[in-house]
Amino acid sequence: MFKFFPSRARLFSLACCCVVASTQGMAQDADSASVQELYELIKAQQAQLEAQQERIDQLTEILTSNQDQITETTERAEQAELIATATADQVEVLSEQTGDDTNRWFDNVRVGGYGEVLYNNGTSSSSTNELDVQRFIFYINNEFTDTLRFISEVEIEHTFISDDDRSPGAIELEQAFIEWDYLARHSLQAGLYLVPVGILNEVHEPDTFFGVERNQIESRIIPTTYRVNGLQFLGRFGNGWSYNLGIHEGLFFESGSSGELTIRDSRQNGARAEVDNPAFTGRLRYTGVPGLELAAALHYQTDFTQDGSARGNIGREGVFDELGNSVTDLSGVLAEAHAIYRNGSFEFRGLYARWFIDDDIENVFDGGVNTGIGRDEQYGFYLEPSWRFTNQWGVFGRYEQFDERAGSDVGLAADSERRRVLFGVNYWLHPNVVFKADYQLEFDEADRSLDGFNLGVGWSF
């Protein structure tokens, strides 16, 4: 019987054919799937491109619609720039014409002031308790240039002034001068200014010193506030040294027994002041050591009588002797020295001042009363330690001694020396607002019984 058995070669060939046929079928299936997926991907990308194109078209439309507005805004900005440039040019022209390099005048104006309200319980008169707006001051300053400025102060005392005899008030011009820096560190003041003598005459805002009232030496011997019309040169040498040198109106004595012969009441205050005989003031000050100030001043009066002047039109009666003859040629010198030392919370102030006046003043009479007796010598000094134990609280003590008739001890000059002790506290509610309280003890041979207390509030700005 015949049997068919394929050879190995045939079997291998047959297997290869089957594999080839199977691979071709699978390739055809794979190609068909890849084409379908690629088609779907292209469709999705096409949709995204169409959406992006639509957004681009919308943005293009918005930009196109705003183009006119952008153009109009640009044109307006250009016009505004042209106007601003023209305005700046005009301001520069005006500034050159006026000599002012600023665009707004009020940028260089400074306004401020200070004041105080006081209560005195038996310290000015043994039978008087007094509440008073003692002073209110406002000042207006203007800086024309870096080297030229104007300084002014106007003072209202005791709230009002009227034709009523009970009206205690006054309106006074305290300062009004031009200051010109003619050299670096050297200046000239012309007008009504404060005489550079003592500690308080130039700087007397109530928040800058201890005690409710100003000390008596810088009220009676140095007649604070002492202002004059004149010229003053001032400047700094370096190493802490500075100077003042001025020529100005002098004091003007009268014979009246109501006080016209006192230093304080003989101030002319720049009001139609007699200048037949001017006065001179010089001061040298040293501040080269931190916390230390030393100063000495000389104030020379060529003639307190102003050549025997008597001007009834302004109530100046003149100075006369016992027989009614005019007294002239009363010259005098005030010598003053002071020291201030600060070390942390501790401060010490000490001041001495003395007048040397022509002896002929002792021959001045008024109504048969020798009002000039003892006035050829007048002096005063005080010592004041203080301690600020916080930024707001401080305490002080002060010893004062002065005599306005130290040249004699007879008549009106008897028992004329006055001595006081004060101690008290300051509370600064703000660096420029202070509440004050002190107690005063007066002990001297006249036994004036001026023991009492004072209260006050002061401010500056």
Secondary structure as a PSIPRED ss2 file (coil, helix, strand):
# PSIPRED VFORMAT (PSIPRED V4.0)

   1 M C   1.000  0.000  0.000
   2 F C   1.000  0.000  0.000
   3 K C   1.000  0.000  0.000
   4 F C   1.000  0.000  0.000
   5 F C   1.000  0.000  0.000
   6 P C   1.000  0.000  0.000
   7 S C   1.000  0.000  0.000
   8 R H   0.000  1.000  0.000
   9 A H   0.000  1.000  0.000
  10 R H   0.000  1.000  0.000
  11 L H   0.000  1.000  0.000
  12 F H   0.000  1.000  0.000
  13 S H   0.000  1.000  0.000
  14 L H   0.000  1.000  0.000
  15 A H   0.000  1.000  0.000
  16 C H   0.000  1.000  0.000
  17 C H   0.000  1.000  0.000
  18 C H   0.000  1.000  0.000
  19 V H   0.000  1.000  0.000
  20 V H   0.000  1.000  0.000
  21 A H   0.000  1.000  0.000
  22 S H   0.000  1.000  0.000
  23 T H   0.000  1.000  0.000
  24 Q H   0.000  1.000  0.000
  25 G H   0.000  1.000  0.000
  26 M H   0.000  1.000  0.000
  27 A H   0.000  1.000  0.000
  28 Q H   0.000  1.000  0.000
  29 D H   0.000  1.000  0.000
  30 A H   0.000  1.000  0.000
  31 D H   0.000  1.000  0.000
  32 S H   0.000  1.000  0.000
  33 A H   0.000  1.000  0.000
  34 S H   0.000  1.000  0.000
  35 V H   0.000  1.000  0.000
  36 Q H   0.000  1.000  0.000
  37 E H   0.000  1.000  0.000
  38 L H   0.000  1.000  0.000
  39 Y H   0.000  1.000  0.000
  40 E H   0.000  1.000  0.000
  41 L H   0.000  1.000  0.000
  42 I H   0.000  1.000  0.000
  43 K H   0.000  1.000  0.000
  44 A H   0.000  1.000  0.000
  45 Q H   0.000  1.000  0.000
  46 Q H   0.000  1.000  0.000
  47 A H   0.000  1.000  0.000
  48 Q H   0.000  1.000  0.000
  49 L H   0.000  1.000  0.000
  50 E H   0.000  1.000  0.000
  51 A H   0.000  1.000  0.000
  52 Q H   0.000  1.000  0.000
  53 Q H   0.000  1.000  0.000
  54 E H   0.000  1.000  0.000
  55 R H   0.000  1.000  0.000
  56 I H   0.000  1.000  0.000
  57 D H   0.000  1.000  0.000
  58 Q H   0.000  1.000  0.000
  59 L H   0.000  1.000  0.000
  60 T H   0.000  1.000  0.000
  61 E H   0.000  1.000  0.000
  62 I H   0.000  1.000  0.000
  63 L H   0.000  1.000  0.000
  64 T H   0.000  1.000  0.000
  65 S H   0.000  1.000  0.000
  66 N H   0.000  1.000  0.000
  67 Q H   0.000  1.000  0.000
  68 D H   0.000  1.000  0.000
  69 Q H   0.000  1.000  0.000
  70 I H   0.000  1.000  0.000
  71 T H   0.000  1.000  0.000
  72 E H   0.000  1.000  0.000
  73 T H   0.000  1.000  0.000
  74 T H   0.000  1.000  0.000
  75 E H   0.000  1.000  0.000
  76 R H   0.000  1.000  0.000
  77 A H   0.000  1.000  0.000
  78 E H   0.000  1.000  0.000
  79 Q H   0.000  1.000  0.000
  80 A H   0.000  1.000  0.000
  81 E H   0.000  1.000  0.000
  82 L H   0.000  1.000  0.000
  83 I H   0.000  1.000  0.000
  84 A H   0.000  1.000  0.000
  85 T H   0.000  1.000  0.000
  86 A H   0.000  1.000  0.000
  87 T H   0.000  1.000  0.000
  88 A H   0.000  1.000  0.000
  89 D H   0.000  1.000  0.000
  90 Q H   0.000  1.000  0.000
  91 V H   0.000  1.000  0.000
  92 E H   0.000  1.000  0.000
  93 V H   0.000  1.000  0.000
  94 L H   0.000  1.000  0.000
  95 S H   0.000  1.000  0.000
  96 E H   0.000  1.000  0.000
  97 Q H   0.000  1.000  0.000
  98 T H   0.000  1.000  0.000
  99 G C   1.000  0.000  0.000
 100 D C   1.000  0.000  0.000
 101 D C   1.000  0.000  0.000
 102 T C   1.000  0.000  0.000
 103 N C   1.000  0.000  0.000
 104 R C   1.000  0.000  0.000
 105 W H   0.000  1.000  0.000
 106 F H   0.000  1.000  0.000
 107 D H   0.000  1.000  0.000
 108 N H   0.000  1.000  0.000
 109 V E   0.000  0.000  1.000
 110 R E   0.000  0.000  1.000
 111 V E   0.000  0.000  1.000
 112 G E   0.000  0.000  1.000
 113 G E   0.000  0.000  1.000
 114 Y E   0.000  0.000  1.000
 115 G E   0.000  0.000  1.000
 116 E E   0.000  0.000  1.000
 117 V E   0.000  0.000  1.000
 118 L E   0.000  0.000  1.000
 119 Y E   0.000  0.000  1.000
 120 N E   0.000  0.000  1.000
 121 N E   0.000  0.000  1.000
 122 G C   1.000  0.000  0.000
 123 T C   1.000  0.000  0.000
 124 S C   1.000  0.000  0.000
 125 S C   1.000  0.000  0.000
 126 S C   1.000  0.000  0.000
 127 S C   1.000  0.000  0.000
 128 T C   1.000  0.000  0.000
 129 N E   0.000  0.000  1.000
 130 E E   0.000  0.000  1.000
 131 L E   0.000  0.000  1.000
 132 D E   0.000  0.000  1.000
 133 V E   0.000  0.000  1.000
 134 Q E   0.000  0.000  1.000
 135 R E   0.000  0.000  1.000
 136 F E   0.000  0.000  1.000
 137 I E   0.000  0.000  1.000
 138 F E   0.000  0.000  1.000
 139 Y E   0.000  0.000  1.000
 140 I E   0.000  0.000  1.000
 141 N E   0.000  0.000  1.000
 142 N E   0.000  0.000  1.000
 143 E E   0.000  0.000  1.000
 144 F E   0.000  0.000  1.000
 145 T E   0.000  0.000  1.000
 146 D C   1.000  0.000  0.000
 147 T C   1.000  0.000  0.000
 148 L E   0.000  0.000  1.000
 149 R E   0.000  0.000  1.000
 150 F E   0.000  0.000  1.000
 151 I E   0.000  0.000  1.000
 152 S E   0.000  0.000  1.000
 153 E E   0.000  0.000  1.000
 154 V E   0.000  0.000  1.000
 155 E E   0.000  0.000  1.000
 156 I E   0.000  0.000  1.000
 157 E E   0.000  0.000  1.000
 158 H C   1.000  0.000  0.000
 159 T C   1.000  0.000  0.000
 160 F C   1.000  0.000  0.000
 161 I C   1.000  0.000  0.000
 162 S C   1.000  0.000  0.000
 163 D C   1.000  0.000  0.000
 164 D C   1.000  0.000  0.000
 165 D C   1.000  0.000  0.000
 166 R C   1.000  0.000  0.000
 167 S C   1.000  0.000  0.000
 168 P C   1.000  0.000  0.000
 169 G C   1.000  0.000  0.000
 170 A E   0.000  0.000  1.000
 171 I E   0.000  0.000  1.000
 172 E E   0.000  0.000  1.000
 173 L E   0.000  0.000  1.000
 174 E E   0.000  0.000  1.000
 175 Q E   0.000  0.000  1.000
 176 A E   0.000  0.000  1.000
 177 F E   0.000  0.000  1.000
 178 I E   0.000  0.000  1.000
 179 E E   0.000  0.000  1.000
 180 W E   0.000  0.000  1.000
 181 D E   0.000  0.000  1.000
 182 Y E   0.000  0.000  1.000
 183 L E   0.000  0.000  1.000
 184 A C   1.000  0.000  0.000
 185 R C   1.000  0.000  0.000
 186 H E   0.000  0.000  1.000
 187 S E   0.000  0.000  1.000
 188 L E   0.000  0.000  1.000
 189 Q E   0.000  0.000  1.000
 190 A E   0.000  0.000  1.000
 191 G E   0.000  0.000  1.000
 192 L E   0.000  0.000  1.000
 193 Y E   0.000  0.000  1.000
 194 L E   0.000  0.000  1.000
 195 V C   1.000  0.000  0.000
 196 P C   1.000  0.000  0.000
 197 V C   1.000  0.000  0.000
 198 G C   1.000  0.000  0.000
 199 I C   1.000  0.000  0.000
 200 L C   1.000  0.000  0.000
 201 N C   1.000  0.000  0.000
 202 E C   1.000  0.000  0.000
 203 V C   1.000  0.000  0.000
 204 H C   1.000  0.000  0.000
 205 E C   1.000  0.000  0.000
 206 P H   0.000  1.000  0.000
 207 D H   0.000  1.000  0.000
 208 T H   0.000  1.000  0.000
 209 F C   1.000  0.000  0.000
 210 F C   1.000  0.000  0.000
 211 G C   1.000  0.000  0.000
 212 V C   1.000  0.000  0.000
 213 E C   1.000  0.000  0.000
 214 R C   1.000  0.000  0.000
 215 N C   1.000  0.000  0.000
 216 Q C   1.000  0.000  0.000
 217 I H   0.000  1.000  0.000
 218 E H   0.000  1.000  0.000
 219 S H   0.000  1.000  0.000
 220 R H   0.000  1.000  0.000
 221 I H   0.000  1.000  0.000
 222 I C   1.000  0.000  0.000
 223 P C   1.000  0.000  0.000
 224 T C   1.000  0.000  0.000
 225 T C   1.000  0.000  0.000
 226 Y C   1.000  0.000  0.000
 227 R E   0.000  0.000  1.000
 228 V E   0.000  0.000  1.000
 229 N E   0.000  0.000  1.000
 230 G E   0.000  0.000  1.000
 231 L E   0.000  0.000  1.000
 232 Q E   0.000  0.000  1.000
 233 F E   0.000  0.000  1.000
 234 L E   0.000  0.000  1.000
 235 G E   0.000  0.000  1.000
 236 R E   0.000  0.000  1.000
 237 F E   0.000  0.000  1.000
 238 G E   0.000  0.000  1.000
 239 N C   1.000  0.000  0.000
 240 G C   1.000  0.000  0.000
 241 W E   0.000  0.000  1.000
 242 S E   0.000  0.000  1.000
 243 Y E   0.000  0.000  1.000
 244 N E   0.000  0.000  1.000
 245 L E   0.000  0.000  1.000
 246 G E   0.000  0.000  1.000
 247 I E   0.000  0.000  1.000
 248 H E   0.000  0.000  1.000
 249 E C   1.000  0.000  0.000
 250 G C   1.000  0.000  0.000
 251 L C   1.000  0.000  0.000
 252 F C   1.000  0.000  0.000
 253 F C   1.000  0.000  0.000
 254 E C   1.000  0.000  0.000
 255 S C   1.000  0.000  0.000
 256 G C   1.000  0.000  0.000
 257 S C   1.000  0.000  0.000
 258 S C   1.000  0.000  0.000
 259 G C   1.000  0.000  0.000
 260 E C   1.000  0.000  0.000
 261 L C   1.000  0.000  0.000
 262 T C   1.000  0.000  0.000
 263 I C   1.000  0.000  0.000
 264 R H   0.000  1.000  0.000
 265 D H   0.000  1.000  0.000
 266 S H   0.000  1.000  0.000
 267 R C   1.000  0.000  0.000
 268 Q C   1.000  0.000  0.000
 269 N C   1.000  0.000  0.000
 270 G C   1.000  0.000  0.000
 271 A C   1.000  0.000  0.000
 272 R C   1.000  0.000  0.000
 273 A C   1.000  0.000  0.000
 274 E C   1.000  0.000  0.000
 275 V C   1.000  0.000  0.000
 276 D C   1.000  0.000  0.000
 277 N C   1.000  0.000  0.000
 278 P C   1.000  0.000  0.000
 279 A E   0.000  0.000  1.000
 280 F E   0.000  0.000  1.000
 281 T E   0.000  0.000  1.000
 282 G E   0.000  0.000  1.000
 283 R E   0.000  0.000  1.000
 284 L E   0.000  0.000  1.000
 285 R E   0.000  0.000  1.000
 286 Y E   0.000  0.000  1.000
 287 T C   1.000  0.000  0.000
 288 G C   1.000  0.000  0.000
 289 V C   1.000  0.000  0.000
 290 P C   1.000  0.000  0.000
 291 G C   1.000  0.000  0.000
 292 L E   0.000  0.000  1.000
 293 E E   0.000  0.000  1.000
 294 L E   0.000  0.000  1.000
 295 A E   0.000  0.000  1.000
 296 A E   0.000  0.000  1.000
 297 A E   0.000  0.000  1.000
 298 L E   0.000  0.000  1.000
 299 H E   0.000  0.000  1.000
 300 Y E   0.000  0.000  1.000
 301 Q E   0.000  0.000  1.000
 302 T C   1.000  0.000  0.000
 303 D C   1.000  0.000  0.000
 304 F C   1.000  0.000  0.000
 305 T C   1.000  0.000  0.000
 306 Q C   1.000  0.000  0.000
 307 D C   1.000  0.000  0.000
 308 G C   1.000  0.000  0.000
 309 S C   1.000  0.000  0.000
 310 A C   1.000  0.000  0.000
 311 R E   0.000  0.000  1.000
 312 G H   0.000  1.000  0.000
 313 N H   0.000  1.000  0.000
 314 I H   0.000  1.000  0.000
 315 G C   1.000  0.000  0.000
 316 R E   0.000  0.000  1.000
 317 E C   1.000  0.000  0.000
 318 G C   1.000  0.000  0.000
 319 V C   1.000  0.000  0.000
 320 F E   0.000  0.000  1.000
 321 D C   1.000  0.000  0.000
 322 E C   1.000  0.000  0.000
 323 L C   1.000  0.000  0.000
 324 G C   1.000  0.000  0.000
 325 N C   1.000  0.000  0.000
 326 S E   0.000  0.000  1.000
 327 V C   1.000  0.000  0.000
 328 T C   1.000  0.000  0.000
 329 D C   1.000  0.000  0.000
 330 L C   1.000  0.000  0.000
 331 S C   1.000  0.000  0.000
 332 G E   0.000  0.000  1.000
 333 V E   0.000  0.000  1.000
 334 L E   0.000  0.000  1.000
 335 A E   0.000  0.000  1.000
 336 E E   0.000  0.000  1.000
 337 A E   0.000  0.000  1.000
 338 H E   0.000  0.000  1.000
 339 A E   0.000  0.000  1.000
 340 I E   0.000  0.000  1.000
 341 Y E   0.000  0.000  1.000
 342 R E   0.000  0.000  1.000
 343 N E   0.000  0.000  1.000
 344 G C   1.000  0.000  0.000
 345 S C   1.000  0.000  0.000
 346 F E   0.000  0.000  1.000
 347 E E   0.000  0.000  1.000
 348 F E   0.000  0.000  1.000
 349 R E   0.000  0.000  1.000
 350 G E   0.000  0.000  1.000
 351 L E   0.000  0.000  1.000
 352 Y E   0.000  0.000  1.000
 353 A E   0.000  0.000  1.000
 354 R E   0.000  0.000  1.000
 355 W E   0.000  0.000  1.000
 356 F E   0.000  0.000  1.000
 357 I E   0.000  0.000  1.000
 358 D C   1.000  0.000  0.000
 359 D H   0.000  1.000  0.000
 360 D H   0.000  1.000  0.000
 361 I H   0.000  1.000  0.000
 362 E H   0.000  1.000  0.000
 363 N H   0.000  1.000  0.000
 364 V C   1.000  0.000  0.000
 365 F C   1.000  0.000  0.000
 366 D E   0.000  0.000  1.000
 367 G C   1.000  0.000  0.000
 368 G C   1.000  0.000  0.000
 369 V E   0.000  0.000  1.000
 370 N C   1.000  0.000  0.000
 371 T C   1.000  0.000  0.000
 372 G C   1.000  0.000  0.000
 373 I C   1.000  0.000  0.000
 374 G C   1.000  0.000  0.000
 375 R C   1.000  0.000  0.000
 376 D C   1.000  0.000  0.000
 377 E E   0.000  0.000  1.000
 378 Q E   0.000  0.000  1.000
 379 Y E   0.000  0.000  1.000
 380 G E   0.000  0.000  1.000
 381 F E   0.000  0.000  1.000
 382 Y E   0.000  0.000  1.000
 383 L E   0.000  0.000  1.000
 384 E E   0.000  0.000  1.000
 385 P E   0.000  0.000  1.000
 386 S E   0.000  0.000  1.000
 387 W E   0.000  0.000  1.000
 388 R C   1.000  0.000  0.000
 389 F C   1.000  0.000  0.000
 390 T C   1.000  0.000  0.000
 391 N C   1.000  0.000  0.000
 392 Q C   1.000  0.000  0.000
 393 W E   0.000  0.000  1.000
 394 G E   0.000  0.000  1.000
 395 V E   0.000  0.000  1.000
 396 F E   0.000  0.000  1.000
 397 G E   0.000  0.000  1.000
 398 R E   0.000  0.000  1.000
 399 Y E   0.000  0.000  1.000
 400 E E   0.000  0.000  1.000
 401 Q E   0.000  0.000  1.000
 402 F E   0.000  0.000  1.000
 403 D E   0.000  0.000  1.000
 404 E C   1.000  0.000  0.000
 405 R C   1.000  0.000  0.000
 406 A C   1.000  0.000  0.000
 407 G C   1.000  0.000  0.000
 408 S C   1.000  0.000  0.000
 409 D C   1.000  0.000  0.000
 410 V C   1.000  0.000  0.000
 411 G H   0.000  1.000  0.000
 412 L H   0.000  1.000  0.000
 413 A H   0.000  1.000  0.000
 414 A C   1.000  0.000  0.000
 415 D C   1.000  0.000  0.000
 416 S C   1.000  0.000  0.000
 417 E C   1.000  0.000  0.000
 418 R E   0.000  0.000  1.000
 419 R E   0.000  0.000  1.000
 420 R E   0.000  0.000  1.000
 421 V E   0.000  0.000  1.000
 422 L E   0.000  0.000  1.000
 423 F E   0.000  0.000  1.000
 424 G E   0.000  0.000  1.000
 425 V E   0.000  0.000  1.000
 426 N E   0.000  0.000  1.000
 427 Y E   0.000  0.000  1.000
 428 W E   0.000  0.000  1.000
 429 L E   0.000  0.000  1.000
 430 H E   0.000  0.000  1.000
 431 P C   1.000  0.000  0.000
 432 N C   1.000  0.000  0.000
 433 V E   0.000  0.000  1.000
 434 V E   0.000  0.000  1.000
 435 F E   0.000  0.000  1.000
 436 K E   0.000  0.000  1.000
 437 A E   0.000  0.000  1.000
 438 D E   0.000  0.000  1.000
 439 Y E   0.000  0.000  1.000
 440 Q E   0.000  0.000  1.000
 441 L E   0.000  0.000  1.000
 442 E E   0.000  0.000  1.000
 443 F C   1.000  0.000  0.000
 444 D C   1.000  0.000  0.000
 445 E C   1.000  0.000  0.000
 446 A C   1.000  0.000  0.000
 447 D C   1.000  0.000  0.000
 448 R C   1.000  0.000  0.000
 449 S C   1.000  0.000  0.000
 450 L C   1.000  0.000  0.000
 451 D C   1.000  0.000  0.000
 452 G E   0.000  0.000  1.000
 453 F E   0.000  0.000  1.000
 454 N E   0.000  0.000  1.000
 455 L E   0.000  0.000  1.000
 456 G E   0.000  0.000  1.000
 457 V E   0.000  0.000  1.000
 458 G E   0.000  0.000  1.000
 459 W E   0.000  0.000  1.000
 460 S E   0.000  0.000  1.000
 461 F C   1.000  0.000  0.000
